[in-house]
Amino acid sequence: MLLARYRIMILSVLISIFIINAAAFCDNPPQYTPSMSLLFKFEKDTVFVSGTAGDTIGYINFLLQDYAQIENVDEIQFQFAVDTSIVHIIEVIPTDNWPENNNVSLIKYNDTTFRVILSTSSSITTPESYVCYAQLKCYLKCTTENTDIPIRFYGLMDNYYEYPIANGTERKYVNSTSHFTHGAIRSADYIATTQIDSVVAIGGVKKQVTVPVYYSANFNTYNMHQFIIFDTALIQFDTGYVADTSLWLMQDVEFSHNKDTIKVNLIGAAPDSPDPLELYYLKFTTKAVTYWNDQGISYTADVAFLDDSCYVHPARDSLCSQLKAPYGLVDGEIKLGVDTDILTDFHDASSDNIVSLSDKTAQAIIKLKSQFPAGMTTDNIVVNYLTTRFKNAYVTDMSSPSAHFERSINGDDTVHVHLVHNAQYDNYYSESESYASLCKLTLEFQPDSYSPSYSQQDILFGYIDSIPGKPKHRVIDTTGNIVINSANGLLALHMDSIMVYVGEASATNSSGTGCGGIAGEVRIRNNFDLSGFTLDVSTANNIYIDYVTPISGVSATKLSAQTYRLASDSSFAAIAANGSNYTKIADIYYKPACGLEPGHQYQTYPSFSNGVLVYSTSDTAFFASTTAGLVTVTVPQEGCSCGGGSKMAAQDSPALPLDYSLYPCRPNPFNMQTTIAFDLPKPSLVILEIRNILGEKVTTIVNGFLEAGRHEVIWDGKNQLGKDAATGVYFYSIRAANFSSTKKMLLLK
């Protein structure tokens, strides 16, 4: 009994001592020596990442450093505070730097304060530099301001942060706020823009127009809700559809409308896109408007957002409500009535923009550039041309539309072109932002109407406003309701030019005193690639041609004392179009006629005749001669003899040839006739025949006995029956005594 009483007394004393000590601990907690080497840090991070599945989920790193005291640690505790109206803390995740057998606790004290406990059955050595041991995973709630949201370490029990680190019963504290680096979260900056495209839709009644709507955003979109109003006076709404059906829940895609308002509601998962992408399309139909007929003026139908009723929801895992403040809305329009262009194109690949003496046709492609389909009622495209210097114009159909063509009733210098849709093909002249070919216009050149000079190479082919009794230039749409014409400035007509092949020959200025060898040059310039030529150069006024030295590929034939013929031969190298420059084809030397008064001066301008310039396609060009190149010859005081010694009163007389010869015909190629020259040193029986490329005889020019000397005969391009020979290559051959020779010539029709 006594023993029991003693036991109760001892227990009571022990309990009293424990209570007293506990009370003393609560009033004065143990003051451990703080560790000044411990550093705690939150990093600053941007949790908003556009375009990811969790585009508002972020991770903030917690780091620890012990720069002086290397300790073993099995537990880390810290507390922090954050504005939870914007940031929602989900969990704490240890990193690979924390041992695998980890235990992590997240304790919420109140709406803004949290404690994190990291513990392990093993231990780590506190690092000498910052090491990340854990991450705070958090949601960023919807904000429209791009600001920093701070995350701060939060202390209890005076200035101490409870249980910063521990190893068993050993604990270290940090009591200096300078040892704590606070972090921050960058709030999301949501940006989204929806833009209605502006389109052009000139055309007739009930023309359907598709209007694209584009969208750009820096976040994943879950839901869009938009209202669009449109101009009911000019257009009516037909339907709408999304650009990519895989992005939306099609059962939740809505395009509905009343009289003038379209409601668009889309639910799905559209990804972020910094560049505008096609979101959906709206289809409208143009209405008949009577006042369009007045002047063909352009009108605009507005398609605009009802701003206060449009919003966007970001993706559902963003915990963000509807977005309005930064939501950009760009209105669009449908333009009805634009300029239309008609081009007469002589430079198209299918055109022929060159005329010459032998190629008298030019061809142009008539083209239309318009943003609406012209069509099938009455006349739809009417153009009037002024065709001076041309005749026999006609139109050739190029595709399905038919081209109705009419000559002017007012003379041969105007053409009325009337293009009409051909219902047989069920096709219209299609709308195009570039020129589309309609038909081919062929014109025949009248050479007699043109006086060529080298400086005038092009003929401008133009339009006239109207032909008496014919309508002016105009284009009519598929209904005949909208007339566009040149009078209202909406129909533009573009002219083009036709090039005329022109060449020019000239002689340089020359002067000197003597009985011969007074030098000059014969030159050619050409505005096309010259593949051959024939040219006679002559002098007058008692000035003779002493001799001529041609360049390689050119022959020089003396026709008389005052005339030489220069012609290309088989080795002639083509002369490229040389513009205003000249190409020398021969050196020419002048002399005075024998027996002239000593000391007297004589002058002449060399002249050119029988000139033919040939293009590679055998087109014969106009030849524009020139009077440039004054030749001045002064007879020396001792005079000039005719035989090389004494002065004579008689002029040169041609000597008999020493050998048989057959010369190149001139001109060659030729169109109507050509001259063939040959030499006979003695009276002879001569046979001169023309044969075709197959060796068949076409005609006989000479068949008889001729006296000695130089002879010239003409072939008029006819066969032995008196009919015109066909265009092509021919051979002329001569037989006289024991002499025979054959040469080639080209007949062009």
C-alpha positions, 0 to 999 in steps of 0.5 A: 500500500505504501509502495503504491502511494510512493509511485503515485507521488513520483508520477505526479512530480514527473508530470508537473516537471514536464508541464512546466518545461513544455510551457517554458518551451512554448514561451521561448522556443529553442534558439539554434545557431543559424546557418549563414551559408544556406541559400534558398531560391525560387527561379523566375519562369514563364509558364505560358507556352503557346501551342502546347496541350497545357499551354497555361501549366508551368513549373517553378524551380526551387533551388538550394545552396550551402556554400560553406558548410557541407552537410548531410541532409535527409529533409528540406522544408520551406514555406511560400506565398503566392496570389492564388486568385491568379496562380493555382498550385497543383503539386510539388514534384521532386527532381532527379537530384532528390533521392529516389526513395523520396517522400513529398508533402504539400501542406496548405495553411491558408488561401495564399500560404503553402509548406513543402516538405521533402524527405528521404530515408537516405541523405544528400550532401548539401551543394556548394552551388545552386541545385534544383531539388523540386518544382512547383507545378501550377496552373495560370488562370486567365489574365489579359495583362502580361505581368510578373506574379511573385512567389515569395518565401514565407517565414513563421516563428519570428525571423526564422524559416521553420526547419529549412534543412535537417539530418536526423535531429540536427536542424539548421535555420536561416534568419537573414532574408538576404539568403532568400531569392524570391521568384515570379511567374509571368502571366499569359498574354493571350492574343487572338485576331479574326479577319474577314478577307476583302474580295472582288466580285463584279458580275451579274445577278446571282453571282456566288462569292466566297469570302475567307475568314482568317484566324491567328492566336498564340494559344489553343482555341476551344470555342469561338462565338462570333456575330457578323453583319452584312449589307443586305442591299447588295448581297445575301448570305448562302452558307458557311463551312469550316476550312479544316473539319478535323479541328472541330466537333462538327456536330457543334459547328453552327452557321445560322443567320437572320435577315442581316446577321450571321451567327458563327459558333465553333467548338473543337481544338484549333491549334495556335498559329502566329500566321493567319490561317483559314478558319472558315468561309462565308458564301454570298450571292450578289443581288440585282441592283438597278442603279448599277446600270447608270455608269458601271460605278463600283459599289462595296458590300460591307461584311463586319463583326458585331464586336461586343458579341464576339469572344474566344475560349482558350483550351479547356485545360487553361482554366481561362474564361472567355477572352475579349479584351485583346481579341482583334476583329478585322472587318472585310468587304465585297467590292462589286465593280472594278476596272476591266482591261482589253489588250491587243497583244502583238507580242504574245507567243502566238502573235506575229508582230513583224511585217515586211515587203514579203511578209504582209500579215500581222497577228495579235491576240485580243486578251481580256483581264477582268474579275467577272465572267462576261457572258451569253446575252446579246453582244458581250465584248465590243472593240473598234480598231483603227486599221490605217495601213492595213486591210483584209482584217479578220478574226480567228476563234482560239477556244470555246467562245465564238468571235463574231467579226464585222468590217466597218461600214465606214471604209477600209480603215476601221474594224469592228470586233464583236465577241459573243459567247458560244452556247454550244460549249456552255462556257463563258469568258472566265474571270482572271486577274491576268490576261486571258486570250479571247481570239486572234486578229489577223491584219494584212499590211499595205506596203504602199501606205508606208514610207520607211525610214530607219528611225521609224520602225514601229506602227502603233495599232490603236483603237477608236471610240466608235464606228458610226452605227456600231456601239462603243467599246464595252463589256456586258456580264452574264445577265446583260445587266451591268455594262462596262464601257470606256466612257466611264473609265472602268474599261481600259484599252491597251494598244500595242505596236507592229514592227516593220523590218527596215534596213539602211545602207550608207557610204562614208564621207570620202575625199582625196586628190589622185587618179584612183584609190580614194578610199571609203566604206559601204555599210549596212545597219538593220533592225533585224537579224540579217541573213543575206542581202543584195545591193547595187552601189553607184556613183555619178558626176564623172566619179567612177568606182576604181575597185571594191574590196568586200568583207568575207562572205560578200562578193563584189561584181562590177556592172559598169564603170560607175556601178558595183553589185554587193551580195552575200554568198554561201559563206556569209555570216549573219549580221545581228540586229545592230540598232543604230550602229553600222556594219561594214560590208566593203571598202570602196575606192573612187577615181575621177573619169579619165581626161578631166580638167586637171586641178578641178574638183568633182563631188557625188553622193553614192546611191543604192538600188536593187536593195534586198535585205533578207531575214532568216525566215526569208522575209524581205525587208524594206530598204531605206537608202540614205544620201549620207556619204559625200565623195569629193575627188580632185583631179591632180595637176598633171591630169589622169590618163585613160591608159595609165600614161598620157591624158585622153579626152575619151572615157573608159570603154569596157574591154572584152572579157578574157574568160567565160563567167556566170555571175550571181543573179541579182537580187537573190532572193527575189520576188518578181524578177531577177537579172542573170549576167554572164561573160562570153570572150568570143561569139558562142552558142549559149543555152541558159536554163532554169531547173527546180530542186528535183532537176526538172527543167522549168524554162529556157531563158537563152538558146541561141548564138550571142556575140562576145561581151557582157550579157544580162537576161531577166527571169520573171519567175514564170515557167515555160507555160507562162505560169508563176513558179512556186516559192522555192529554191531554183538553179540556173545553168549555162553552156557555151562552147566548152564552158558550163556553170550552175548557180542557186537562187531563191524565189519568194512569193 
